[in-house]
Amino acid sequence: MAVTTLKRKLKRKRQSQTTRVIKIKQLCSMPVIKNVDVEELKKSFGK
């Protein structure tokens, strides 16, 4: 009995895997905002 590979299904699966990896990398690459002076920000919006 021969086994056939479902190429379309594999292609779709690989595409979803790569998009998931790309999304995770984008989330990890976002810089974390630290040492922000809140009072200075409030003054700039008050103008």
PyMOL Python script that loads the backbone (N, CA, C, O; Angstrom):
from pymol import cmd

cmd.read_pdbstr("""\
ATOM      1  N   MET A   1       0.834  -1.179   0.000  1.00  0.00           N
ATOM      2  CA  MET A   1       0.000   0.000   0.000  1.00  0.00           C
ATOM      3  C   MET A   1       0.880   1.245   0.000  1.00  0.00           C
ATOM      4  O   MET A   1       1.777   1.365   0.835  1.00  0.00           O
ATOM      5  N   ALA A   2       0.643   2.150  -0.903  1.00  0.00           N
ATOM      6  CA  ALA A   2       1.480   3.345  -1.043  1.00  0.00           C
ATOM      7  C   ALA A   2       0.949   4.467  -0.141  1.00  0.00           C
ATOM      8  O   ALA A   2      -0.252   4.598   0.096  1.00  0.00           O
ATOM      9  N   VAL A   3       1.882   5.251   0.339  1.00  0.00           N
ATOM     10  CA  VAL A   3       1.524   6.396   1.182  1.00  0.00           C
ATOM     11  C   VAL A   3       1.727   7.662   0.366  1.00  0.00           C
ATOM     12  O   VAL A   3       2.806   7.900  -0.176  1.00  0.00           O
ATOM     13  N   THR A   4       0.678   8.470   0.284  1.00  0.00           N
ATOM     14  CA  THR A   4       0.792   9.723  -0.452  1.00  0.00           C
ATOM     15  C   THR A   4       0.941  10.871   0.536  1.00  0.00           C
ATOM     16  O   THR A   4       0.380  10.847   1.632  1.00  0.00           O
ATOM     17  N   THR A   5       1.705  11.872   0.128  1.00  0.00           N
ATOM     18  CA  THR A   5       1.878  13.038   0.996  1.00  0.00           C
ATOM     19  C   THR A   5       0.911  14.129   0.557  1.00  0.00           C
ATOM     20  O   THR A   5       0.741  14.383  -0.635  1.00  0.00           O
ATOM     21  N   LEU A   6       0.292  14.756   1.517  1.00  0.00           N
ATOM     22  CA  LEU A   6      -0.639  15.831   1.220  1.00  0.00           C
ATOM     23  C   LEU A   6       0.156  17.129   1.180  1.00  0.00           C
ATOM     24  O   LEU A   6       0.383  17.770   2.206  1.00  0.00           O
ATOM     25  N   LYS A   7       0.567  17.497  -0.013  1.00  0.00           N
ATOM     26  CA  LYS A   7       1.463  18.650  -0.169  1.00  0.00           C
ATOM     27  C   LYS A   7       0.778  19.960   0.199  1.00  0.00           C
ATOM     28  O   LYS A   7       1.393  20.842   0.799  1.00  0.00           O
ATOM     29  N   ARG A   8      -0.496  20.081  -0.162  1.00  0.00           N
ATOM     30  CA  ARG A   8      -1.211  21.311   0.137  1.00  0.00           C
ATOM     31  C   ARG A   8      -1.328  21.508   1.653  1.00  0.00           C
ATOM     32  O   ARG A   8      -1.152  22.613   2.166  1.00  0.00           O
ATOM     33  N   LYS A   9      -1.628  20.417   2.350  1.00  0.00           N
ATOM     34  CA  LYS A   9      -1.782  20.478   3.800  1.00  0.00           C
ATOM     35  C   LYS A   9      -0.449  20.820   4.466  1.00  0.00           C
ATOM     36  O   LYS A   9      -0.407  21.611   5.409  1.00  0.00           O
ATOM     37  N   LEU A  10       0.639  20.225   3.975  1.00  0.00           N
ATOM     38  CA  LEU A  10       1.961  20.521   4.526  1.00  0.00           C
ATOM     39  C   LEU A  10       2.325  21.982   4.316  1.00  0.00           C
ATOM     40  O   LEU A  10       2.892  22.625   5.199  1.00  0.00           O
ATOM     41  N   LYS A  11       1.993  22.502   3.131  1.00  0.00           N
ATOM     42  CA  LYS A  11       2.293  23.898   2.809  1.00  0.00           C
ATOM     43  C   LYS A  11       1.552  24.832   3.762  1.00  0.00           C
ATOM     44  O   LYS A  11       2.122  25.797   4.270  1.00  0.00           O
ATOM     45  N   ARG A  12       0.279  24.533   3.997  1.00  0.00           N
ATOM     46  CA  ARG A  12      -0.534  25.349   4.900  1.00  0.00           C
ATOM     47  C   ARG A  12       0.007  25.274   6.331  1.00  0.00           C
ATOM     48  O   ARG A  12       0.044  26.277   7.043  1.00  0.00           O
ATOM     49  N   LYS A  13       0.421  24.089   6.737  1.00  0.00           N
ATOM     50  CA  LYS A  13       0.947  23.901   8.087  1.00  0.00           C
ATOM     51  C   LYS A  13       2.249  24.677   8.271  1.00  0.00           C
ATOM     52  O   LYS A  13       2.443  25.328   9.298  1.00  0.00           O
ATOM     53  N   ARG A  14       3.138  24.611   7.286  1.00  0.00           N
ATOM     54  CA  ARG A  14       4.404  25.336   7.363  1.00  0.00           C
ATOM     55  C   ARG A  14       4.168  26.840   7.381  1.00  0.00           C
ATOM     56  O   ARG A  14       4.872  27.575   8.073  1.00  0.00           O
ATOM     57  N   GLN A  15       3.184  27.294   6.627  1.00  0.00           N
ATOM     58  CA  GLN A  15       2.879  28.720   6.577  1.00  0.00           C
ATOM     59  C   GLN A  15       2.400  29.213   7.945  1.00  0.00           C
ATOM     60  O   GLN A  15       2.804  30.285   8.395  1.00  0.00           O
ATOM     61  N   SER A  16       1.544  28.434   8.604  1.00  0.00           N
ATOM     62  CA  SER A  16       1.053  28.847   9.919  1.00  0.00           C
ATOM     63  C   SER A  16       2.178  28.817  10.949  1.00  0.00           C
ATOM     64  O   SER A  16       2.217  29.648  11.857  1.00  0.00           O
ATOM     65  N   GLN A  17       3.085  27.868  10.808  1.00  0.00           N
ATOM     66  CA  GLN A  17       4.217  27.793  11.735  1.00  0.00           C
ATOM     67  C   GLN A  17       5.122  29.008  11.590  1.00  0.00           C
ATOM     68  O   GLN A  17       5.544  29.597  12.585  1.00  0.00           O
ATOM     69  N   THR A  18       5.415  29.378  10.355  1.00  0.00           N
ATOM     70  CA  THR A  18       6.317  30.508  10.138  1.00  0.00           C
ATOM     71  C   THR A  18       5.675  31.815  10.593  1.00  0.00           C
ATOM     72  O   THR A  18       6.353  32.674  11.156  1.00  0.00           O
ATOM     73  N   THR A  19       4.374  31.971  10.355  1.00  0.00           N
ATOM     74  CA  THR A  19       3.717  33.201  10.810  1.00  0.00           C
ATOM     75  C   THR A  19       3.717  33.281  12.328  1.00  0.00           C
ATOM     76  O   THR A  19       3.871  34.367  12.887  1.00  0.00           O
ATOM     77  N   ARG A  20       3.546  32.152  13.003  1.00  0.00           N
ATOM     78  CA  ARG A  20       3.566  32.138  14.464  1.00  0.00           C
ATOM     79  C   ARG A  20       4.948  32.536  14.980  1.00  0.00           C
ATOM     80  O   ARG A  20       5.062  33.316  15.926  1.00  0.00           O
ATOM     81  N   VAL A  21       5.990  32.002  14.359  1.00  0.00           N
ATOM     82  CA  VAL A  21       7.356  32.325  14.764  1.00  0.00           C
ATOM     83  C   VAL A  21       7.640  33.809  14.544  1.00  0.00           C
ATOM     84  O   VAL A  21       8.263  34.461  15.382  1.00  0.00           O
ATOM     85  N   ILE A  22       7.178  34.337  13.411  1.00  0.00           N
ATOM     86  CA  ILE A  22       7.388  35.756  13.118  1.00  0.00           C
ATOM     87  C   ILE A  22       6.676  36.626  14.145  1.00  0.00           C
ATOM     88  O   ILE A  22       7.237  37.621  14.605  1.00  0.00           O
ATOM     89  N   LYS A  23       5.448  36.264  14.513  1.00  0.00           N
ATOM     90  CA  LYS A  23       4.701  37.035  15.506  1.00  0.00           C
ATOM     91  C   LYS A  23       5.417  37.022  16.854  1.00  0.00           C
ATOM     92  O   LYS A  23       5.500  38.050  17.526  1.00  0.00           O
ATOM     93  N   ILE A  24       5.929  35.871  17.243  1.00  0.00           N
ATOM     94  CA  ILE A  24       6.639  35.753  18.528  1.00  0.00           C
ATOM     95  C   ILE A  24       7.900  36.604  18.507  1.00  0.00           C
ATOM     96  O   ILE A  24       8.210  37.274  19.493  1.00  0.00           O
ATOM     97  N   LYS A  25       8.632  36.586  17.394  1.00  0.00           N
ATOM     98  CA  LYS A  25       9.846  37.392  17.291  1.00  0.00           C
ATOM     99  C   LYS A  25       9.526  38.880  17.360  1.00  0.00           C
ATOM    100  O   LYS A  25      10.268  39.643  17.979  1.00  0.00           O
ATOM    101  N   GLN A  26       8.424  39.305  16.728  1.00  0.00           N
ATOM    102  CA  GLN A  26       8.030  40.711  16.768  1.00  0.00           C
ATOM    103  C   GLN A  26       7.656  41.131  18.181  1.00  0.00           C
ATOM    104  O   GLN A  26       7.996  42.233  18.611  1.00  0.00           O
ATOM    105  N   LEU A  27       6.958  40.261  18.907  1.00  0.00           N
ATOM    106  CA  LEU A  27       6.575  40.589  20.274  1.00  0.00           C
ATOM    107  C   LEU A  27       7.798  40.687  21.182  1.00  0.00           C
ATOM    108  O   LEU A  27       7.852  41.533  22.074  1.00  0.00           O
ATOM    109  N   CYS A  28       8.766  39.823  20.952  1.00  0.00           N
ATOM    110  CA  CYS A  28       9.968  39.827  21.783  1.00  0.00           C
ATOM    111  C   CYS A  28      10.883  40.999  21.444  1.00  0.00           C
ATOM    112  O   CYS A  28      11.678  41.424  22.282  1.00  0.00           O
ATOM    113  N   SER A  29      10.779  41.523  20.229  1.00  0.00           N
ATOM    114  CA  SER A  29      11.704  42.566  19.808  1.00  0.00           C
ATOM    115  C   SER A  29      11.246  43.965  20.205  1.00  0.00           C
ATOM    116  O   SER A  29      11.990  44.931  20.035  1.00  0.00           O
ATOM    117  N   MET A  30      10.015  44.083  20.737  1.00  0.00           N
ATOM    118  CA  MET A  30       9.532  45.407  21.125  1.00  0.00           C
ATOM    119  C   MET A  30      10.337  45.932  22.313  1.00  0.00           C
ATOM    120  O   MET A  30      10.517  45.212  23.295  1.00  0.00           O
ATOM    121  N   PRO A  31      10.823  47.170  22.242  1.00  0.00           N
ATOM    122  CA  PRO A  31      11.609  47.702  23.348  1.00  0.00           C
ATOM    123  C   PRO A  31      10.726  48.004  24.564  1.00  0.00           C
ATOM    124  O   PRO A  31       9.577  48.425  24.429  1.00  0.00           O
ATOM    125  N   VAL A  32      11.279  47.783  25.720  1.00  0.00           N
ATOM    126  CA  VAL A  32      10.576  48.050  26.958  1.00  0.00           C
ATOM    127  C   VAL A  32      10.876  49.487  27.370  1.00  0.00           C
ATOM    128  O   VAL A  32      12.038  49.891  27.426  1.00  0.00           O
ATOM    129  N   ILE A  33       9.838  50.253  27.656  1.00  0.00           N
ATOM    130  CA  ILE A  33      10.019  51.651  28.038  1.00  0.00           C
ATOM    131  C   ILE A  33      10.341  51.695  29.533  1.00  0.00           C
ATOM    132  O   ILE A  33       9.570  51.232  30.374  1.00  0.00           O
ATOM    133  N   LYS A  34      11.500  52.266  29.828  1.00  0.00           N
ATOM    134  CA  LYS A  34      11.926  52.378  31.227  1.00  0.00           C
ATOM    135  C   LYS A  34      12.380  53.799  31.490  1.00  0.00           C
ATOM    136  O   LYS A  34      12.715  54.540  30.566  1.00  0.00           O
ATOM    137  N   ASN A  35      12.388  54.169  32.758  1.00  0.00           N
ATOM    138  CA  ASN A  35      12.876  55.471  33.209  1.00  0.00           C
ATOM    139  C   ASN A  35      12.187  56.627  32.480  1.00  0.00           C
ATOM    140  O   ASN A  35      12.847  57.534  31.973  1.00  0.00           O
ATOM    141  N   VAL A  36      10.864  56.582  32.434  1.00  0.00           N
ATOM    142  CA  VAL A  36      10.100  57.641  31.802  1.00  0.00           C
ATOM    143  C   VAL A  36       9.630  58.601  32.883  1.00  0.00           C
ATOM    144  O   VAL A  36       9.068  58.188  33.898  1.00  0.00           O
ATOM    145  N   ASP A  37       9.866  59.890  32.653  1.00  0.00           N
ATOM    146  CA  ASP A  37       9.435  60.901  33.608  1.00  0.00           C
ATOM    147  C   ASP A  37       7.973  61.239  33.320  1.00  0.00           C
ATOM    148  O   ASP A  37       7.666  61.907  32.333  1.00  0.00           O
ATOM    149  N   VAL A  38       7.086  60.777  34.179  1.00  0.00           N
ATOM    150  CA  VAL A  38       5.654  60.926  33.970  1.00  0.00           C
ATOM    151  C   VAL A  38       5.251  62.395  34.050  1.00  0.00           C
ATOM    152  O   VAL A  38       4.393  62.848  33.292  1.00  0.00           O
ATOM    153  N   GLU A  39       5.861  63.127  34.954  1.00  0.00           N
ATOM    154  CA  GLU A  39       5.501  64.541  35.123  1.00  0.00           C
ATOM    155  C   GLU A  39       5.832  65.349  33.865  1.00  0.00           C
ATOM    156  O   GLU A  39       5.057  66.222  33.475  1.00  0.00           O
ATOM    157  N   GLU A  40       6.960  65.072  33.234  1.00  0.00           N
ATOM    158  CA  GLU A  40       7.324  65.770  31.996  1.00  0.00           C
ATOM    159  C   GLU A  40       6.308  65.470  30.889  1.00  0.00           C
ATOM    160  O   GLU A  40       5.942  66.355  30.116  1.00  0.00           O
ATOM    161  N   LEU A  41       5.863  64.226  30.824  1.00  0.00           N
ATOM    162  CA  LEU A  41       4.859  63.863  29.822  1.00  0.00           C
ATOM    163  C   LEU A  41       3.556  64.599  30.060  1.00  0.00           C
ATOM    164  O   LEU A  41       2.927  65.088  29.121  1.00  0.00           O
ATOM    165  N   LYS A  42       3.150  64.677  31.325  1.00  0.00           N
ATOM    166  CA  LYS A  42       1.909  65.379  31.650  1.00  0.00           C
ATOM    167  C   LYS A  42       2.017  66.861  31.289  1.00  0.00           C
ATOM    168  O   LYS A  42       1.051  67.450  30.805  1.00  0.00           O
ATOM    169  N   LYS A  43       3.184  67.468  31.519  1.00  0.00           N
ATOM    170  CA  LYS A  43       3.363  68.891  31.195  1.00  0.00           C
ATOM    171  C   LYS A  43       3.281  69.095  29.675  1.00  0.00           C
ATOM    172  O   LYS A  43       2.702  70.079  29.216  1.00  0.00           O
ATOM    173  N   SER A  44       3.854  68.177  28.897  1.00  0.00           N
ATOM    174  CA  SER A  44       3.841  68.350  27.445  1.00  0.00           C
ATOM    175  C   SER A  44       2.434  68.237  26.876  1.00  0.00           C
ATOM    176  O   SER A  44       2.117  68.886  25.879  1.00  0.00           O
ATOM    177  N   PHE A  45       1.570  67.406  27.508  1.00  0.00           N
ATOM    178  CA  PHE A  45       0.210  67.293  27.022  1.00  0.00           C
ATOM    179  C   PHE A  45      -0.670  68.454  27.490  1.00  0.00           C
ATOM    180  O   PHE A  45      -1.701  68.738  26.880  1.00  0.00           O
ATOM    181  N   GLY A  46      -0.272  69.108  28.551  1.00  0.00           N
ATOM    182  CA  GLY A  46      -1.052  70.229  29.084  1.00  0.00           C
ATOM    183  C   GLY A  46      -1.005  71.456  28.208  1.00  0.00           C
ATOM    184  O   GLY A  46      -1.889  72.308  28.291  1.00  0.00           O
ATOM    185  N   LYS A  47       0.016  71.565  27.364  1.00  0.00           N
ATOM    186  CA  LYS A  47       0.182  72.768  26.543  1.00  0.00           C
ATOM    187  C   LYS A  47      -0.825  72.864  25.420  1.00  0.00           C
ATOM    188  O   LYS A  47      -0.802  73.825  24.651  1.00  0.00           O
TER     189      LYS A  47
END
""", "prot")
cmd.dss("prot")
cmd.show_as("cartoon", "prot")
cmd.util.cbc("prot")
cmd.orient("prot")
